[in-house]
Amino acid sequence: MTIHPRIPPIDLDTASRDRLIGHIDALEDILQTLLPAESDSELSKLRALGLTRTQARMLACLTNGRTQSRQQLRTASRQWGDEYETKSVDVIIHHIRKKLHHHGIEIRNDWGSGFYMDPASIAKLQAVLAEEK
């Protein structure tokens, strides 16, 4: 059974303590992207900005300040029955950028790694969401 394409399976009986801790850390990072990044009320606020449900989930995933791979964003934003290619993440990010550009909120590329939001853009997004109340 493959847990994640970037995390090879390990033998729990023979792995060192440090290797196990590293494996657990990697799994926690993946789990963090799989769990809803925000509550349903936060997603509703994001949707009030004109975002679709998928766009809102993807944007919520980016608000933790860490670089998210295309695969992580695809997995975190998927709903049961949603099927789209990992490359489609680029298109979804493009649409999010267009909708948030006039607020001065940027989603940046970390070439070869994925996408992220810098702290200034996260702060701007939080200010816009506070105004929407």
N, CA, C and O atoms as a GROMACS GRO file, in nm:
protein
  532
    1MET      N    1   0.084  -0.118   0.000
    1MET     CA    2   0.000   0.000   0.000
    1MET      C    3   0.089   0.125   0.000
    1MET      O    4   0.179   0.137   0.083
    2THR      N    5   0.064   0.217  -0.093
    2THR     CA    6   0.138   0.341  -0.100
    2THR      C    7   0.064   0.447  -0.020
    2THR      O    8  -0.055   0.471  -0.042
    3ILE      N    9   0.134   0.509   0.072
    3ILE     CA   10   0.075   0.613   0.155
    3ILE      C   11   0.069   0.743   0.077
    3ILE      O   12  -0.035   0.809   0.074
    4HIS      N   13   0.178   0.780   0.017
    4HIS     CA   14   0.187   0.904  -0.059
    4HIS      C   15   0.304   0.886  -0.156
    4HIS      O   16   0.403   0.822  -0.120
    5PRO      N   17   0.294   0.940  -0.277
    5PRO     CA   18   0.401   0.917  -0.373
    5PRO      C   19   0.538   0.966  -0.329
    5PRO      O   20   0.639   0.913  -0.374
    6ARG      N   21   0.543   1.065  -0.241
    6ARG     CA   22   0.673   1.118  -0.197
    6ARG      C   23   0.724   1.054  -0.069
    6ARG      O   24   0.836   1.082  -0.027
    7ILE      N   25   0.646   0.969  -0.008
    7ILE     CA   26   0.688   0.905   0.117
    7ILE      C   27   0.692   0.754   0.095
    7ILE      O   28   0.588   0.689   0.091
    8PRO      N   29   0.811   0.699   0.083
    8PRO     CA   30   0.819   0.554   0.064
    8PRO      C   31   0.782   0.482   0.193
    8PRO      O   32   0.804   0.534   0.302
    9PRO      N   33   0.726   0.363   0.180
    9PRO     CA   34   0.693   0.287   0.300
    9PRO      C   35   0.820   0.248   0.376
    9PRO      O   36   0.927   0.234   0.317
   10ILE      N   37   0.806   0.232   0.506
   10ILE     CA   38   0.921   0.191   0.587
   10ILE      C   39   0.882   0.067   0.665
   10ILE      O   40   0.765   0.039   0.689
   11ASP      N   41   0.985  -0.007   0.705
   11ASP     CA   42   0.965  -0.126   0.787
   11ASP      C   43   0.971  -0.082   0.933
   11ASP      O   44   1.077  -0.043   0.983
   12LEU      N   45   0.857  -0.088   0.999
   12LEU     CA   46   0.850  -0.040   1.138
   12LEU      C   47   0.938  -0.120   1.232
   12LEU      O   48   0.981  -0.068   1.335
   13ASP      N   49   0.966  -0.246   1.199
   13ASP     CA   50   1.046  -0.331   1.288
   13ASP      C   51   1.195  -0.300   1.281
   13ASP      O   52   1.268  -0.321   1.378
   14THR      N   53   1.241  -0.250   1.166
   14THR     CA   54   1.385  -0.229   1.150
   14THR      C   55   1.425  -0.082   1.140
   14THR      O   56   1.544  -0.051   1.146
   15ALA      N   57   1.332   0.008   1.127
   15ALA     CA   58   1.364   0.150   1.112
   15ALA      C   59   1.415   0.209   1.242
   15ALA      O   60   1.371   0.171   1.351
   16SER      N   61   1.509   0.301   1.230
   16SER     CA   62   1.562   0.368   1.349
   16SER      C   63   1.459   0.465   1.405
   16SER      O   64   1.362   0.501   1.339
   17ARG      N   65   1.483   0.506   1.528
   17ARG     CA   66   1.394   0.602   1.593
   17ARG      C   67   1.387   0.732   1.514
   17ARG      O   68   1.278   0.785   1.492
   18ASP      N   69   1.502   0.783   1.470
   18ASP     CA   70   1.505   0.907   1.392
   18ASP      C   71   1.430   0.892   1.260
   18ASP      O   72   1.360   0.984   1.218
   19ARG      N   73   1.444   0.778   1.197
   19ARG     CA   74   1.372   0.754   1.069
   19ARG      C   75   1.222   0.752   1.094
   19ARG      O   76   1.146   0.806   1.014
   20LEU      N   77   1.178   0.690   1.203
   20LEU     CA   78   1.035   0.687   1.236
   20LEU      C   79   0.981   0.827   1.265
   20LEU      O   80   0.872   0.862   1.220
   21ILE      N   81   1.057   0.906   1.338
   21ILE     CA   82   1.015   1.042   1.369
   21ILE      C   83   1.005   1.124   1.240
   21ILE      O   84   0.909   1.199   1.222
   22GLY      N   85   1.101   1.110   1.151
   22GLY     CA   86   1.097   1.179   1.023
   22GLY      C   87   0.976   1.137   0.940
   22GLY      O   88   0.913   1.220   0.875
   23HIS      N   89   0.946   1.008   0.944
   23HIS     CA   90   0.831   0.956   0.871
   23HIS      C   91   0.700   1.012   0.928
   23HIS      O   92   0.610   1.050   0.853
   24ILE      N   93   0.691   1.017   1.059
   24ILE     CA   94   0.572   1.072   1.124
   24ILE      C   95   0.556   1.220   1.090
   24ILE      O   96   0.445   1.266   1.062
   25ASP      N   97   0.667   1.295   1.092
   25ASP     CA   98   0.661   1.437   1.055
   25ASP      C   99   0.610   1.456   0.913
   25ASP      O  100   0.527   1.543   0.887
   26ALA      N  101   0.660   1.374   0.820
   26ALA     CA  102   0.616   1.384   0.681
   26ALA      C  103   0.468   1.350   0.668
   26ALA      O  104   0.396   1.417   0.594
   27LEU      N  105   0.422   1.250   0.740
   27LEU     CA  106   0.280   1.212   0.736
   27LEU      C  107   0.193   1.322   0.796
   27LEU      O  108   0.084   1.348   0.746
   28GLU      N  109   0.240   1.386   0.902
   28GLU     CA  110   0.164   1.496   0.962
   28GLU      C  111   0.152   1.613   0.865
   28GLU      O  112   0.048   1.677   0.858
   29ASP      N  113   0.259   1.640   0.791
   29ASP     CA  114   0.253   1.747   0.690
   29ASP      C  115   0.147   1.717   0.585
   29ASP      O  116   0.070   1.805   0.546
   30ILE      N  117   0.142   1.594   0.540
   30ILE     CA  118   0.041   1.554   0.441
   30ILE      C  119  -0.098   1.562   0.502
   30ILE      O  120  -0.190   1.613   0.438
   31LEU      N  121  -0.113   1.514   0.623
   31LEU     CA  122  -0.243   1.518   0.689
   31LEU      C  123  -0.292   1.661   0.705
   31LEU      O  124  -0.411   1.687   0.690
   32GLN      N  125  -0.201   1.753   0.735
   32GLN     CA  126  -0.239   1.893   0.750
   32GLN      C  127  -0.303   1.947   0.624
   32GLN      O  128  -0.397   2.027   0.630
   33THR      N  129  -0.253   1.904   0.507
   33THR     CA  130  -0.311   1.952   0.382
   33THR      C  131  -0.441   1.881   0.349
   33THR      O  132  -0.522   1.933   0.271
   34LEU      N  133  -0.463   1.764   0.407
   34LEU     CA  134  -0.586   1.690   0.378
   34LEU      C  135  -0.702   1.734   0.464
   34LEU      O  136  -0.818   1.723   0.425
   35LEU      N  137  -0.671   1.784   0.582
   35LEU     CA  138  -0.777   1.830   0.672
   35LEU      C  139  -0.827   1.966   0.625
   35LEU      O  140  -0.751   2.043   0.567
   36PRO      N  141  -0.954   1.995   0.649
   36PRO     CA  142  -1.002   2.128   0.611
   36PRO      C  143  -0.918   2.235   0.680
   36PRO      O  144  -0.902   2.232   0.802
   37ALA      N  145  -0.866   2.328   0.602
   37ALA     CA  146  -0.778   2.431   0.657
   37ALA      C  147  -0.856   2.532   0.740
   37ALA      O  148  -0.802   2.593   0.832
   38GLU      N  149  -0.982   2.548   0.709
   38GLU     CA  150  -1.066   2.645   0.778
   38GLU      C  151  -1.201   2.581   0.807
   38GLU      O  152  -1.237   2.478   0.749
   39SER      N  153  -1.275   2.642   0.895
   39SER     CA  154  -1.408   2.593   0.925
   39SER      C  155  -1.502   2.623   0.809
   39SER      O  156  -1.467   2.697   0.717
   40ASP      N  157  -1.621   2.564   0.813
   40ASP     CA  158  -1.720   2.590   0.708
   40ASP      C  159  -1.757   2.738   0.700
   40ASP      O  160  -1.785   2.789   0.592
   41SER      N  161  -1.757   2.807   0.816
   41SER     CA  162  -1.789   2.950   0.812
   41SER      C  163  -1.680   3.028   0.740
   41SER      O  164  -1.709   3.125   0.669
   42GLU      N  165  -1.554   2.986   0.757
   42GLU     CA  166  -1.444   3.052   0.685
   42GLU      C  167  -1.456   3.027   0.536
   42GLU      O  168  -1.433   3.117   0.455
   43LEU      N  169  -1.492   2.904   0.499
   43LEU     CA  170  -1.512   2.873   0.358
   43LEU      C  171  -1.626   2.956   0.301
   43LEU      O  172  -1.620   3.000   0.186
   44SER      N  173  -1.731   2.977   0.380
   44SER     CA  174  -1.844   3.058   0.336
   44SER      C  175  -1.799   3.202   0.310
   44SER      O  176  -1.843   3.266   0.215
   45LYS      N  177  -1.711   3.254   0.398
   45LYS     CA  178  -1.659   3.389   0.378
   45LYS      C  179  -1.579   3.396   0.248
   45LYS      O  180  -1.590   3.493   0.173
   46LEU      N  181  -1.499   3.293   0.223
   46LEU     CA  182  -1.421   3.291   0.099
   46LEU      C  183  -1.512   3.283  -0.022
   46LEU      O  184  -1.485   3.344  -0.125
   47ARG      N  185  -1.619   3.208  -0.010
   47ARG     CA  186  -1.714   3.195  -0.121
   47ARG      C  187  -1.784   3.328  -0.146
   47ARG      O  188  -1.824   3.357  -0.259
   48ALA      N  189  -1.801   3.409  -0.041
   48ALA     CA  190  -1.864   3.540  -0.057
   48ALA      C  191  -1.778   3.633  -0.143
   48ALA      O  192  -1.827   3.733  -0.194
   49LEU      N  193  -1.649   3.599  -0.160
   49LEU     CA  194  -1.561   3.677  -0.245
   49LEU      C  195  -1.576   3.638  -0.392
   49LEU      O  196  -1.502   3.686  -0.478
   50GLY      N  197  -1.671   3.551  -0.420
   50GLY     CA  198  -1.695   3.509  -0.557
   50GLY      C  199  -1.622   3.382  -0.597
   50GLY      O  200  -1.616   3.347  -0.715
   51LEU      N  201  -1.566   3.313  -0.499
   51LEU     CA  202  -1.493   3.189  -0.527
   51LEU      C  203  -1.588   3.070  -0.530
   51LEU      O  204  -1.688   3.067  -0.458
   52THR      N  205  -1.556   2.973  -0.614
   52THR     CA  206  -1.631   2.848  -0.613
   52THR      C  207  -1.589   2.768  -0.490
   52THR      O  208  -1.494   2.806  -0.421
   53ARG      N  209  -1.659   2.660  -0.463
   53ARG     CA  210  -1.625   2.576  -0.348
   53ARG      C  211  -1.482   2.522  -0.361
   53ARG      O  212  -1.406   2.523  -0.264
   54THR      N  213  -1.445   2.476  -0.479
   54THR     CA  214  -1.311   2.423  -0.501
   54THR      C  215  -1.207   2.532  -0.485
   54THR      O  216  -1.103   2.510  -0.422
   55GLN      N  217  -1.233   2.650  -0.540
   55GLN     CA  218  -1.140   2.761  -0.525
   55GLN      C  219  -1.125   2.801  -0.379
   55GLN      O  220  -1.014   2.829  -0.333
   56ALA      N  221  -1.235   2.805  -0.306
   56ALA     CA  222  -1.230   2.842  -0.164
   56ALA      C  223  -1.149   2.741  -0.084
   56ALA      O  224  -1.069   2.780   0.001
   57ARG      N  225  -1.168   2.614  -0.110
   57ARG     CA  226  -1.090   2.511  -0.039
   57ARG      C  227  -0.941   2.522  -0.070
   57ARG      O  228  -0.857   2.507   0.018
   58MET      N  229  -0.911   2.548  -0.197
   58MET     CA  230  -0.772   2.560  -0.237
   58MET      C  231  -0.708   2.682  -0.172
   58MET      O  232  -0.595   2.675  -0.123
   59LEU      N  233  -0.779   2.794  -0.172
   59LEU     CA  234  -0.727   2.915  -0.110
   59LEU      C  235  -0.710   2.895   0.041
   59LEU      O  236  -0.610   2.939   0.098
   60ALA      N  237  -0.805   2.830   0.104
   60ALA     CA  238  -0.793   2.804   0.248
   60ALA      C  239  -0.669   2.720   0.278
   60ALA      O  240  -0.603   2.740   0.380
   61CYS      N  241  -0.637   2.628   0.189
   61CYS     CA  242  -0.518   2.544   0.206
   61CYS      C  243  -0.390   2.627   0.198
   61CYS      O  244  -0.290   2.595   0.262
   62LEU      N  245  -0.394   2.733   0.121
   62LEU     CA  246  -0.275   2.817   0.102
   62LEU      C  247  -0.253   2.916   0.216
   62LEU      O  248  -0.146   2.976   0.225
   63THR      N  249  -0.351   2.934   0.302
   63THR     CA  250  -0.340   3.037   0.406
   63THR      C  251  -0.253   2.996   0.524
   63THR      O  252  -0.240   3.073   0.620
   64ASN      N  253  -0.193   2.876   0.520
   64ASN     CA  254  -0.106   2.837   0.630
   64ASN      C  255   0.037   2.888   0.612
   64ASN      O  256   0.122   2.868   0.698
   65GLY      N  257   0.064   2.955   0.497
   65GLY     CA  258   0.193   3.015   0.477
   65GLY      C  259   0.301   2.922   0.424
   65GLY      O  260   0.413   2.965   0.400
   66ARG      N  261   0.268   2.795   0.406
   66ARG     CA  262   0.367   2.699   0.355
   66ARG      C  263   0.341   2.673   0.207
   66ARG      O  264   0.229   2.690   0.159
   67THR      N  265   0.444   2.633   0.137
   67THR     CA  266   0.430   2.597  -0.003
   67THR      C  267   0.352   2.467  -0.012
   67THR      O  268   0.384   2.369   0.056
   68GLN      N  269   0.251   2.467  -0.097
   68GLN     CA  270   0.167   2.349  -0.118
   68GLN      C  271   0.191   2.298  -0.260
   68GLN      O  272   0.184   2.376  -0.356
   69SER      N  273   0.219   2.170  -0.275
   69SER     CA  274   0.240   2.114  -0.409
   69SER      C  275   0.108   2.108  -0.483
   69SER      O  276   0.001   2.118  -0.422
   70ARG      N  277   0.114   2.092  -0.613
   70ARG     CA  278  -0.008   2.078  -0.692
   70ARG      C  279  -0.089   1.959  -0.642
   70ARG      O  280  -0.211   1.966  -0.632
   71GLN      N  281  -0.020   1.850  -0.613
   71GLN     CA  282  -0.090   1.730  -0.565
   71GLN      C  283  -0.158   1.756  -0.431
   71GLN      O  284  -0.270   1.712  -0.409
   72GLN      N  285  -0.090   1.827  -0.342
   72GLN     CA  286  -0.150   1.858  -0.212
   72GLN      C  287  -0.273   1.946  -0.229
   72GLN      O  288  -0.375   1.924  -0.164
   73LEU      N  289  -0.264   2.046  -0.315
   73LEU     CA  290  -0.379   2.135  -0.338
   73LEU      C  291  -0.494   2.059  -0.402
   73LEU      O  292  -0.610   2.079  -0.366
   74ARG      N  293  -0.462   1.972  -0.496
   74ARG     CA  294  -0.566   1.892  -0.561
   74ARG      C  295  -0.636   1.803  -0.460
   74ARG      O  296  -0.759   1.793  -0.458
   75THR      N  297  -0.558   1.738  -0.376
   75THR     CA  298  -0.614   1.646  -0.277
   75THR      C  299  -0.697   1.722  -0.173
   75THR      O  300  -0.806   1.678  -0.137
   76ALA      N  301  -0.645   1.834  -0.125
   76ALA     CA  302  -0.713   1.909  -0.020
   76ALA      C  303  -0.842   1.973  -0.069
   76ALA      O  304  -0.935   1.993   0.010
   77SER      N  305  -0.848   2.006  -0.196
   77SER     CA  306  -0.967   2.076  -0.247
   77SER      C  307  -1.070   1.984  -0.309
   77SER      O  308  -1.178   2.028  -0.349
   78ARG      N  309  -1.038   1.856  -0.319
   78ARG     CA  310  -1.130   1.762  -0.383
   78ARG      C  311  -1.248   1.727  -0.295
   78ARG      O  312  -1.234   1.710  -0.173
   79GLN      N  313  -1.361   1.715  -0.357
   79GLN     CA  314  -1.481   1.666  -0.292
   79GLN      C  315  -1.508   1.528  -0.346
   79GLN      O  316  -1.455   1.491  -0.450
   80TRP      N  317  -1.589   1.451  -0.278
   80TRP     CA  318  -1.624   1.320  -0.327
   80TRP      C  319  -1.683   1.332  -0.467
   80TRP      O  320  -1.777   1.408  -0.489
   81GLY      N  321  -1.628   1.257  -0.560
   81GLY     CA  322  -1.679   1.259  -0.696
   81GLY      C  323  -1.610   1.360  -0.786
   81GLY      O  324  -1.623   1.351  -0.909
   82ASP      N  325  -1.536   1.456  -0.729
   82ASP     CA  326  -1.462   1.552  -0.812
   82ASP      C  327  -1.344   1.481  -0.874
   82ASP      O  328  -1.269   1.411  -0.806
   83GLU      N  329  -1.327   1.497  -1.001
   83GLU     CA  330  -1.212   1.441  -1.070
   83GLU      C  331  -1.154   1.547  -1.161
   83GLU      O  332  -1.223   1.598  -1.250
   84TYR      N  333  -1.031   1.582  -1.142
   84TYR     CA  334  -0.962   1.672  -1.232
   84TYR      C  335  -0.813   1.641  -1.224
   84TYR      O  336  -0.765   1.587  -1.124
   85GLU      N  337  -0.743   1.677  -1.327
   85GLU     CA  338  -0.600   1.650  -1.336
   85GLU      C  339  -0.522   1.745  -1.246
   85GLU      O  340  -0.567   1.856  -1.215
   86THR      N  341  -0.405   1.700  -1.204
   86THR     CA  342  -0.320   1.783  -1.120
   86THR      C  343  -0.286   1.914  -1.191
   86THR      O  344  -0.274   2.017  -1.126
   87LYS      N  345  -0.269   1.911  -1.323
   87LYS     CA  346  -0.238   2.032  -1.398
   87LYS      C  347  -0.353   2.132  -1.392
   87LYS      O  348  -0.331   2.252  -1.409
   88SER      N  349  -0.474   2.086  -1.367
   88SER     CA  350  -0.589   2.175  -1.354
   88SER      C  351  -0.574   2.269  -1.236
   88SER      O  352  -0.638   2.374  -1.231
   89VAL      N  353  -0.490   2.233  -1.141
   89VAL     CA  354  -0.464   2.321  -1.026
   89VAL      C  355  -0.415   2.456  -1.076
   89VAL      O  356  -0.453   2.559  -1.020
   90ASP      N  357  -0.332   2.457  -1.179
   90ASP     CA  358  -0.282   2.583  -1.234
   90ASP      C  359  -0.396   2.671  -1.284
   90ASP      O  360  -0.394   2.793  -1.264
   91VAL      N  361  -0.494   2.610  -1.348
   91VAL     CA  362  -0.609   2.685  -1.400
   91VAL      C  363  -0.691   2.740  -1.284
   91VAL      O  364  -0.734   2.856  -1.288
   92ILE      N  365  -0.713   2.660  -1.182
   92ILE     CA  366  -0.791   2.703  -1.066
   92ILE      C  367  -0.719   2.818  -0.995
   92ILE      O  368  -0.782   2.917  -0.957
   93ILE      N  369  -0.587   2.805  -0.978
   93ILE     CA  370  -0.508   2.912  -0.916
   93ILE      C  371  -0.518   3.039  -1.000
   93ILE      O  372  -0.530   3.149  -0.945
   94HIS      N  373  -0.514   3.026  -1.132
   94HIS     CA  374  -0.529   3.142  -1.221
   94HIS      C  375  -0.661   3.214  -1.194
   94HIS      O  376  -0.663   3.337  -1.186
   95HIS      N  377  -0.770   3.139  -1.180
   95HIS     CA  378  -0.902   3.200  -1.155
   95HIS      C  379  -0.908   3.265  -1.017
   95HIS      O  380  -0.968   3.371  -1.001
   96ILE      N  381  -0.846   3.202  -0.919
   96ILE     CA  382  -0.841   3.262  -0.784
   96ILE      C  383  -0.764   3.395  -0.790
   96ILE      O  384  -0.808   3.496  -0.735
   97ARG      N  385  -0.650   3.392  -0.858
   97ARG     CA  386  -0.568   3.514  -0.870
   97ARG      C  387  -0.647   3.627  -0.934
   97ARG      O  388  -0.641   3.742  -0.888
   98LYS      N  389  -0.722   3.597  -1.039
   98LYS     CA  390  -0.801   3.699  -1.107
   98LYS      C  391  -0.905   3.760  -1.012
   98LYS      O  392  -0.928   3.881  -1.014
   99LYS      N  393  -0.967   3.676  -0.930
   99LYS     CA  394  -1.072   3.723  -0.840
   99LYS      C  395  -1.017   3.803  -0.722
   99LYS      O  396  -1.088   3.886  -0.666
  100LEU      N  397  -0.892   3.778  -0.684
  100LEU     CA  398  -0.834   3.844  -0.566
  100LEU      C  399  -0.736   3.956  -0.601
  100LEU      O  400  -0.691   4.029  -0.513
  101HIS      N  401  -0.704   3.970  -0.729
  101HIS     CA  402  -0.604   4.068  -0.772
  101HIS      C  403  -0.639   4.211  -0.727
  101HIS      O  404  -0.551   4.284  -0.681
  102HIS      N  405  -0.764   4.250  -0.741
  102HIS     CA  406  -0.801   4.388  -0.706
  102HIS      C  407  -0.792   4.415  -0.555
  102HIS      O  408  -0.798   4.531  -0.513
  103HIS      N  409  -0.779   4.310  -0.474
  103HIS     CA  410  -0.758   4.327  -0.329
  103HIS      C  411  -0.608   4.333  -0.295
  103HIS      O  412  -0.571   4.355  -0.180
  104GLY      N  413  -0.523   4.313  -0.396
  104GLY     CA  414  -0.378   4.312  -0.372
  104GLY      C  415  -0.329   4.183  -0.310
  104GLY      O  416  -0.221   4.180  -0.251
  105ILE      N  417  -0.407   4.076  -0.322
  105ILE     CA  418  -0.372   3.946  -0.265
  105ILE      C  419  -0.305   3.863  -0.374
  105ILE      O  420  -0.360   3.848  -0.483
  106GLU      N  421  -0.187   3.811  -0.344
  106GLU     CA  422  -0.111   3.735  -0.442
  106GLU      C  423  -0.091   3.591  -0.398
  106GLU      O  424  -0.069   3.562  -0.280
  107ILE      N  425  -0.098   3.502  -0.495
  107ILE     CA  426  -0.057   3.363  -0.477
  107ILE      C  427   0.068   3.348  -0.563
  107ILE      O  428   0.065   3.376  -0.682
  108ARG      N  429   0.174   3.305  -0.502
  108ARG     CA  430   0.302   3.298  -0.571
  108ARG      C  431   0.340   3.154  -0.605
  108ARG      O  432   0.296   3.059  -0.540
  109ASN      N  433   0.421   3.142  -0.709
  109ASN     CA  434   0.474   3.012  -0.748
  109ASN      C  435   0.608   2.990  -0.679
  109ASN      O  436   0.690   3.081  -0.672
  110ASP      N  437   0.628   2.872  -0.630
  110ASP     CA  438   0.759   2.827  -0.587
  110ASP      C  439   0.796   2.721  -0.690
  110ASP      O  440   0.766   2.603  -0.673
  111TRP      N  441   0.861   2.765  -0.799
  111TRP     CA  442   0.881   2.680  -0.916
  111TRP      C  443   0.941   2.546  -0.877
  111TRP      O  444   1.043   2.537  -0.808
  112GLY      N  445   0.874   2.441  -0.923
  112GLY     CA  446   0.917   2.305  -0.895
  112GLY      C  447   0.860   2.249  -0.767
  112GLY      O  448   0.866   2.129  -0.743
  113SER      N  449   0.802   2.336  -0.683
  113SER     CA  450   0.747   2.291  -0.555
  113SER      C  451   0.597   2.309  -0.544
  113SER      O  452   0.527   2.220  -0.495
  114GLY      N  453   0.546   2.422  -0.590
  114GLY     CA  454   0.402   2.445  -0.580
  114GLY      C  455   0.369   2.592  -0.567
  114GLY      O  456   0.431   2.677  -0.632
  115PHE      N  457   0.271   2.622  -0.484
  115PHE     CA  458   0.220   2.758  -0.466
  115PHE      C  459   0.219   2.793  -0.318
  115PHE      O  460   0.211   2.705  -0.231
  116TYR      N  461   0.226   2.924  -0.290
  116TYR     CA  462   0.219   2.971  -0.152
  116TYR      C  463   0.168   3.114  -0.150
  116TYR      O  464   0.164   3.182  -0.252
  117MET      N  465   0.128   3.157  -0.032
  117MET     CA  466   0.091   3.298  -0.008
  117MET      C  467   0.189   3.353   0.095
  117MET      O  468   0.215   3.290   0.197
  118ASP      N  469   0.242   3.471   0.067
  118ASP     CA  470   0.333   3.532   0.163
  118ASP      C  471   0.252   3.593   0.278
  118ASP      O  472   0.131   3.613   0.264
  119PRO      N  473   0.317   3.622   0.390
  119PRO     CA  474   0.244   3.675   0.506
  119PRO      C  475   0.164   3.802   0.478
  119PRO      O  476   0.057   3.821   0.534
  120ALA      N  477   0.216   3.890   0.391
  120ALA     CA  478   0.144   4.014   0.359
  120ALA      C  479   0.011   3.983   0.288
  120ALA      O  480  -0.091   4.045   0.318
  121SER      N  481   0.013   3.888   0.196
  121SER     CA  482  -0.111   3.852   0.125
  121SER      C  483  -0.210   3.782   0.219
  121SER      O  484  -0.331   3.802   0.207
  122ILE      N  485  -0.158   3.702   0.310
  122ILE     CA  486  -0.246   3.636   0.407
  122ILE      C  487  -0.313   3.741   0.495
  122ILE      O  488  -0.432   3.733   0.524
  123ALA      N  489  -0.235   3.842   0.538
  123ALA     CA  490  -0.290   3.950   0.620
  123ALA      C  491  -0.396   4.029   0.542
  123ALA      O  492  -0.500   4.065   0.598
  124LYS      N  493  -0.371   4.056   0.414
  124LYS     CA  494  -0.468   4.127   0.332
  124LYS      C  495  -0.596   4.046   0.318
  124LYS      O  496  -0.706   4.101   0.325
  125LEU      N  497  -0.581   3.916   0.298
  125LEU     CA  498  -0.699   3.829   0.286
  125LEU      C  499  -0.779   3.832   0.416
  125LEU      O  500  -0.902   3.841   0.412
  126GLN      N  501  -0.712   3.824   0.529
  126GLN     CA  502  -0.782   3.829   0.658
  126GLN      C  503  -0.854   3.962   0.676
  126GLN      O  504  -0.965   3.965   0.730
  127ALA      N  505  -0.792   4.071   0.632
  127ALA     CA  506  -0.857   4.203   0.643
  127ALA      C  507  -0.980   4.210   0.553
  127ALA      O  508  -1.083   4.264   0.594
  128VAL      N  509  -0.969   4.156   0.433
  128VAL     CA  510  -1.084   4.156   0.341
  128VAL      C  511  -1.197   4.072   0.399
  128VAL      O  512  -1.313   4.111   0.392
  129LEU      N  513  -1.164   3.957   0.457
  129LEU     CA  514  -1.266   3.871   0.516
  129LEU      C  515  -1.331   3.938   0.637
  129LEU      O  516  -1.450   3.921   0.661
  130ALA      N  517  -1.252   4.015   0.714
  130ALA     CA  518  -1.308   4.087   0.830
  130ALA      C  519  -1.406   4.195   0.784
  130ALA      O  520  -1.506   4.221   0.850
  131GLU      N  521  -1.376   4.257   0.670
  131GLU     CA  522  -1.465   4.360   0.616
  131GLU      C  523  -1.597   4.299   0.566
  131GLU      O  524  -1.702   4.365   0.568
  132GLU      N  525  -1.591   4.175   0.522
  132GLU     CA  526  -1.709   4.108   0.465
  132GLU      C  527  -1.813   4.074   0.571
  132GLU      O  528  -1.928   4.045   0.537
  133LYS      N  529  -1.775   4.078   0.700
  133LYS     CA  530  -1.867   4.041   0.807
  133LYS      C  531  -1.986   4.126   0.806
  133LYS      O  532  -2.075   4.109   0.889
   0.00000   0.00000   0.00000
